[in-house]
Amino acid sequence: MRSVTRRAPLEVVAVSRTETAAPHSRWRALAVLCAGQLMVILDGTVVNVALPAVQRDLGFSPSALAWVVNIYLVPFGGLLLLAGRLGDLVGRKRVFVAGLALFTAASLLCGLAQDPATLLASRFVQGVGGAVTSAGTLGMVVTLFPEARERAKAIGVYSFVQSAGGSLGLLAGGVLTQALSWHWIFVINVPIGAVAVLAAGRVLAPERGSGLGRGADAAGALLVTSALMLGVYTIVGTAAHGWASAHTLGLGAAALALLLGFVVRQARAAHPLLPLRVFRSRVVAGAMGIQALMVAGMFSFQFLCVLYVQKVLGYDEIRTGLGLSPVSVAIGALSLGLAPSLIARFGPRTVLLPGLALIAAGLAVLGGVPADGSYAADVLPALLPLGIGFGLAMPSLATLAMSGATPEDSGIASGMFNTMQQIGSAFGLAALSTLATSHTEALTGHGATTASALTSGYQLAFRVGAGLVTVALVLAATLLRNAAAPRAASREAESVSVPEVKAPRQPAR
């Protein structure tokens, strides 16, 4: 018998739908997405260095002044999950543009505020717009760049905006407040936001979404939004009420009950708002939890280090912003350059572990800052490992968190990623700032000098932050052992996506 060599009658070439778009159009879309995200992140911290000026101008009481920051975080953290799912259902472009327009309008109202009530109400609306804008951004980035190496670069850019935006906000807030007035930290958003809205309408590809009928779970939306907003409100209120007060324990229990009711609802609903299949992957679920712990330590650093530099070292707003800029520079150098290449070559887990170790080391160094210290000898040596570590860790976690998301669930996965970031930052800021304040007050009551008491409180908070990141490092080393699997699956999916069928060649006559 003659041996017959079997040949496929059709020649298959793998082509991704997204790759059919011009590469420059994808990068323009990424620039628009990052511009909107940068505005949102900046406004989370830009107001910090302007708080004394806001208090003098509008007459805030010391206890009410903290709500200029907190009232932005409450709707931001509470609405991210809902906004991410809405992006999957009605189209992420629509949700992004609507959120950006609302954020821009609220920024104008903040800049025009002449009394505390107007500023607080406008900041709340700004938080709503920020949540709607940023919830599905990472999902859009992942969809735009299906190829592994380009996706790593794009996530690096996104991670730089996420992580460096907070530090840039401190510098921008100091410069605008000292050179002009605190009103300009909000007004500057208006022209930028208007241009970004117009550019988004032209550059971002339209999306139809899967339709409200496939996930319009009104009861689930009410439960999860109430749970998250109440939870964030409870956490940020611990500075005034304490962790063991009836106020904190009662509202915390109510938030947990609402969250439990949401989980039960999602398990039974025909079209859940949050499909629980998102958490089946240990890598994805682990990355979410690790991110919350890492951000809890890192976000508290931004707030507490500002206080140390200003109240102990005596720096003004501009010098404070410039002094913390090495963190942003290091994050940018890693996120935009080296980290994407390392992730593509070695995998996100391998890059994540040294990043977390460097963050923990930087916080541990800050845990030893003295009351008579100097910036060059005591602060700068901690900033460099913090910036390098975060520049490595943030894009790695973003890659891991989105590794198992399908196109239909990328918005909700992106919303969950940002939600865990907000929960981590709110918890870290409330817990560590409260810990530092209570320790300082105790030392002051025993006769310690102001500088010594403040420094000791900051030291304690930095050490606890280092402990949180160390826990994150241990979890990353144990829970993410199979983190290479999503990368392999991703490459396999890319190799079979959207086959292009070519007609068989005609035999030569």
N, C-alpha and C positions, 0 to 999 in steps of 0.2 A: 504493500500500500504506500501510496505517495504521502509523504508528510505535507500537511497543509499549514502554512503560516497564516494565522488569523489577523486581519488588519481591520481596524475600525473604519467604517465607510465615511465617517464624519470627522473632521478635524476641529477640536475644541480649543478655544483660546480664552483664558480667564480675563475678563474685563470687569472692573467695578463700576457701578453706576456713577458713583461720585467722581471717579477718576476721569469720566468723560468731560467734566467741566474743566475749564482752563485752570492750570495751577495758580496763576496770579489772582484769579477771582476768588479762589478758596482762601488765599492769604489776606486778600482785602476783607473778606467776610470775617476772618479771625481778628483782624485789626478793629473792626467795628464792634465785635463782641467784647473784646478786651477793653476797648474804650468805655463801653457802658459798665463793665464790671469794675474798672478802675475807679470810676466816679462813685460807685456804691461803696467800695472798700474804703476809699479815702474819707468818705463822710462818716465812717464808723470811728475814725480816730482824729480827723482834722480838728474836731471841736475840742479835743482834750486840752491842748495848750492855750485855747482861747477862753476857757471857762472863767478865769479870773476877770477878763474883760467883759464877758457876758454878765457876770454877777454884778460888777460895778455899774454897767449901763442899764440893766433891766431890774435890778434890785432883787435878785433871787436870794432866798435864805440858803444857808449852807446845806441843809438837808434836801431842799428842793433842787439845788444846783445839780446834784448827781443825776436827776431825771432828764436833764438835757441829753445825756448819753443813754440812759437806760430806756427811755421811752422810744428810742429808735430801735433798740435791740429786741424789745418785746414783740412787735408785729413782724420784724425781720425773721426772728427765729421761729415764730409761730406759723407763718404762712408759706415758708419755703417748700414744704412737702406738698401742700395743696397746689401751689403755683406750678411746681414741677409736673404734677399729674395733669393739670389743665393744659400744659404745653403739649403733652403726649396726645391729648384728646382733641384739641382745637387747632393745634399747630404752634410750634415753639416760636416761630417768627412773630406771629400775632401777639403772643404773650410777652415776648421780649420788647417789642415796640411799644405796647400799651404800658408796660411797667416803666420803661425809660421815659415816656412822655409824662407819666404821673410823677415820677421822681424829679424830673426837671421842673415841673410846675410847683411842686412842694418846696424845692430848693429856693425858688423865687419868693415864696411866702415866708420861708425862714429868714431870708435876707432882709425882708421888709418888716419883720416883726418889731413891734415897739413895746411889747409887754410880755411877761412870762407865759400867760395862757396861750397867746397866739404862737409863740415859738414852740411850746410843747405840742400843741395840736398839729402844727406844721411838721414837726419832727416825726410825729406818729405817722402821718401820711407819707412822709419821706421813707420811713421804714417799710410801709406797705409797698411803695413803688420799688424800693431796693430788693425786696424779696421776690416780687414778680419779675424783675429784670434778671436777677442772677440765678433763679432756680434752675432753669433749663440750659444755661449757657454751656456748661461742661458737656451736656448731652449733644448740643449742636456741634461743639468742637470735635467730639468723637465721630459724629456722623460725617462731618466734612472731610475727615482725614482717615480713611479706612486702612491705608497701608501703614505697617507697623512703625517704620522709621520716621515717616512724616508725622504720624500721630504722636510719637514721642516728642518730636520738636514742638508741635503745636501745644501739647499738654505742658511742655516746659515754659512756653510763653504764657499760657494761662496761669500756671502756678506762680510765675514771677509776679504777675499782676496781683494774684491773691495774697501772696506772702509779703511782697515788698510794698504793696499799697498802703499798709498800715504805717510803716516807717516813713514813707513819702508824705503821708498825711500829717505826721508830726512836723516835718520840715515846712510843708506848704502852709499849715495852720499858723506856725510861728511867724513866717515871713509876711503873710497877708494881714495877720492881726497887728503886728508891730509896724508894718509899713503903711497900712491903710486903716482898716477897722475889722472887727470880727464879722460884720455883715458880709464882707467879701468872701469869706470861706464858703458861703452858700451861693452868693450871686454868681461866682465864677462858674458854677455848674450850668447856668442857664444857656450861654452861647455854646458851650461844649455839648450839652445835652441836645440842643436843637439841631446841631450839625450831625450828631450821632443818630438821631431819629430819622433825619432825611437820608443819611447814608445807609442806614439799615433797610429802609424801604427800597433802595435801589440795588444793594449788594446782596442781601440775604435772599436765598431762594425760597419761594413760597412753599408752605407745607399745609396739607389738608388735615392731618391728624387722623386718628382712628374714629373720631366721633364721640360726642358726649354719651351716646347710648351704650358705649363699651366701658364706661367707668364713672358715670355721673352719680357717684354714691354720696348723696346729700347728707345722710346720717353720719357716714364715716368722715366726711369733710368737717362737719360740725364737731365731732368728737376729737379728731386729731388736732384741729386748729385750736380748739379750746384747751386741750391738754398741753400743747406746746407753749401757747401764749401764757397760760397760767403758770406753767413750770418755769419759764424764763422770768416772769414777773416775780415769782417766789424767790428764785435764786438771786436776782439783782436787788431784792428787798432785804436780804439778810444783813447787809451793812447797817441798816437802820433798826431791824428787829432782832437780829441774832439768829443763830442756827437752831437753838433749842426752844425758841419761843412758841407760844400757841399759834401765833400768826403764821410762822414758817411751817411748822409741823402740820397744821390744819390744811393750809393751801397746798402743801406738798403732797399730802395724802389724797386730796381731791384731784390733783393733776395726775397722780399715778392711777387712780380709779378710772378717770376719763381715758387714759392711755390704754389701760387693760380692756375697757369697753371697746375701744377702737380695734384692738387686736382681735377680740372675739368677733366683732362685726366683719372684719376683713376675712376671717376664716370661713364665714358663712355666706357672705354676700356673693351673688351671681356675678356681679361686675365690681370687684373691689377697687377702692381708690388706690390702695397700696397692695399689689399682688405679693403675697408672702413668699412666692417663689424667688423674689429678689434676695432673700436671706438664706436660701439653701446652700449657697456657696460659702464655705468657711473662709475662703480668701476674701470675698467681698465683705462679709459681715465683720471679719477681723479687721480689715482695713478701716471700716467705719469707726469701730471702737478705738483703734490705735490712734486715728486722727483726732478724736475727741480728747484723749489724754495728752497728745502732743501739743495741740492748740491750747489746752488749759494752761500748760506751763509757758508756752511761747507768748500768748496774748497777755498774760499777767506780767511777763517781762517788759513788754512795751509800756504798760501803764506804770509799773513800779520803778523801772529804771528812769523814766522821765521824772518821777517824784524825787528819786535819789539825786539825780543830776541837778535839779532845780533847787530843792530844799536843803540839801547837804552841801553840794559843791557850789551852789549859788549861780548857776547858769541862767541866762535869760532865754526867751522863747527861740530865737534864731540859733543861738549857740547850742541849745538842746537839740533842735532838729538836725543841725550839722553834725553834732557829736554822735548821734545815732545813725547817721547816713551810711557808715561802713557796713551795717547789716544789710541795707538795701542793695549796696554795690555788690556785696558777696552773693546775695541771693540772685541778683540779676546775672552775674557771671556764671553761676552754676546752673540756674534754671534755663537760661537761654543758650548756653554753650555746652558744657561738659555733661550735665546730667542726662539730657536726652540720648546722647551717644552711649553713655554707660548703661542706661536702661535698655536700649536696643541690643546691646552686646551681651550684657551679663544678666539681665532680668531685673524687675523692679525690687524684688526682695533683697537681692544682693546689694543694691544701691541704698535701700532704705536703712539697713542695719547700721552702717557707719554714720549715716546722717543723724539718726536718733542718738547714737553715742556722742556725737559732737554737740548736739543740743544739750544733752544732760551735762556734759563737761562744762559748757559755757555757763549754764545756770549755776553749777556748783562753784565756779570761779566767782560769780557775782555773790554767792552766799558768803564770801569772805571779805567783801568790801568794807574798809574801815571808815570811821567817822571823820578822820582827818586825811582821807585818801585823795587821789588825783585821778583825772580822767585817763592820762596816758598809762599810768602804772596799774590801775585797778579796774577800769571799765573797758578800755579798748581791748585788752587781751581776752575778754569774754565775748566781745561783739563778733570777732572774726569766726570762732568756731560756731557761734549761734547762726550767723549768716550762711556759712558754708553748709552746716548741717541741715538747715531748713531748705536751702536750695537743692539739696539732694533728696530730702525726705518728702517734700510736698509733691513734686511730680511723680515720685514713685507711688505714693498713696493714691493719687488721682488715677494713675494707670491701673492699680490693683482694684480700686473701688468700681471702676467702669469695665473691668475685664469680663464680667459675666452678663452685662446688660445687653438685651436684644434691642433692635431699633424701636420697637414698640414701648420698651420700658426705659429707654435711655434718659428721658426727662425725669422720671420719678427717681432713678438712681442718682442723677445729678442733684436733684432736690434733696435726697437723703444725705448725700455727701456734704452739701452746704449746710444742711440742718445740723448734722453732727459737729460741723465746725462752729456754728453759732452756739450750740449747747455747750461745747467745750470751752469756748471763749467766755460765755456768760458765767458758767460754773467756776472756771479758773479765776476770773476777775473778782467775782463775789467772794469766793472762798479765801483766796490768798490775800486780797486787800483787807478783808475782815480780820484775818489772822494777823497781818502786819499791824493793823490799827489797834487791835486789842492788846497785842504784846507791847506796843509802844506806850499805850496808856498805862499799862501795869508798871512798866519801868519808870515812867514819869512820876507816877504816884509814889514810888520808892526813892525819889530824889535824883534820878538820872538827868543829865542834861538833855536838852531837846535834840541836838544833833546825834548824841549817843543813842537815845531811845529810838529815834526814827531809823537810824542805821541798823540797829538790832532787829527792829520789826521787818525791815526790808530783807535782811539776811535770812531770817526765818522763812519768809515767803519764798525767796529764791531757792532755798534748800528743799522745801516741800515741792516746788515746781520741778526741780531736778529729779526728785523721787517719782513724780507722776510720769515724766518722760522715761525714766528707767523702767517703770512698769510697762510702758508702751514698748520699750525695746525687748523686754522679756517676752511679751505677747507676740511681737513680730517674729522673734526667733523660734517660737513654738507653734503658733497657729498658722503661719504662712509657709510651712515647709513645702507645700505643693503649689507654690505661687507660679512655678514655671508652666503649669498645665494650661492656664488661660492663654498664655502667649502662644503655646503650640496650637491650641484650638483656634486662636485668632489667625495664625498663619494658614492653617488648613482651610478655614472659612474663606480667607482671601483668595486662596488658590482655586476655589470652585465657584466664586461668585459670578453671577450673570454670564453664563457661557455664551460666546458668540459662535454661531454655527456657520461654517463655510461649506459651500457645495463641493462635493467630491470632484476631483480633477477628471476631466474627460480623457480617456485613453488616446494616445497618439495614433493617428491613422497611418 
